[in-house]
Amino acid sequence: MARMTRAQREWRPGQKRKRRSIRVMFASTVLTLEAFVVLFATLGVFGLYRDRFAPALTLSAGVGLAVVCILTCALLRRPLGYWIGWAIQIVLIMAGFVEPLMFVVGILFACTWWYAVAKGRSMDLENARRDREQERWEARNTGPADGSAPPAGGRPVAD
């Protein structure tokens, strides 16, 4: 039998599942896509500028940045992860000094990163507000845990 995760072991009937952060999901998606773009850009720089840059340096820098992109996804539950993400955006833009097309790609990814962080945060705040309102509504409109009738003569209270 497969091992159960901590969330599976700690789950109890009737327990509500914690909502996943949309900001973390959006930012992780952007960083993962950047990792692929960095790998392909590395291969392009490796092939185009083999005589100008040492191949080992080119490949190690590109693969290293791609790995940092993926590892940063694990840090997005803390503010440090977003600071590292912004640093990655700057490095990606600065890669334009090696391959000029990376200025465009870097700026587009920086805009995408900003949107993912800003919009994800606003959506998380909206979800938290909705969850609080749902809890208040359920507290007013459901009966006690023993299964008796809801308050106000058996009819739900209107909002």
Buried (B, 14 or more C-beta within 10 A) or exposed (E): EEEEEEEEEEEEEEEEEEEEBBBBBBBBBBBBEBBEBBBEBBEBBBEEEEEEBEEEEBBEBBBEBBEBBBEBBEBBEEEEBBEBBEEBBEBBBEBBEBBEEBBEBBBEBBEBBEEBBEEBBEBBEEBEEEEEEEEEEEEBBEEEEEEEEBBEEEEEEEE
